[in-house]
Amino acid sequence: MTTEALPLAGRVEPAEVHFDDFDPMGIVHNGRYAVLLERALTRYWLSQGWDFDPVRSKLGDVILAVREFAITFHVPISELGEVAVHFWLDKVGNSSIVYGFRILSADHTVVHAEGKRVQVSIDRETGRPKAFNEQLRTAAEPLLRAQTK
């Protein structure tokens, strides 16, 4: 599957395909696509000031747990090196976010896979959903896809 011009929404971050991402058939194992997305998302959120340590994090105490992950595969990745991960936010709720994403070739001409991922903000003490703070909402704004009316 080839891609049209990238939409303006969201962000494109590089992610590295490593030797251990491959299965015995010489293509990236299906489970590793989630890791490629995670690498790209981590790169973005670190650039926004997020840190594992809530004391150092500019976004406050943020714990996000994946609630749902769906992916459709189009063209296998069969080479080491860099891919591009295009991701955006379809929705930001009170305590959950819905990402859309595409795993692309480094030159953005091939769509290897696409899907969605839902995450929920979790309270460290109770383990229950917790509302997003304003710092996180502000950092998420550049990822929001324009809503059509």
PyMOL commands that set and color helices and strands:
alter all, ss='L'
color gray80, all
select helices_A, chain A and resi 19-21+32-47+134-143
alter helices_A, ss='H'
color red, helices_A
select strands_A, chain A and resi 11-17+64-73+81-92+96-105+111-121
alter strands_A, ss='S'
color yellow, strands_A
deselect
rebuild
show_as cartoon
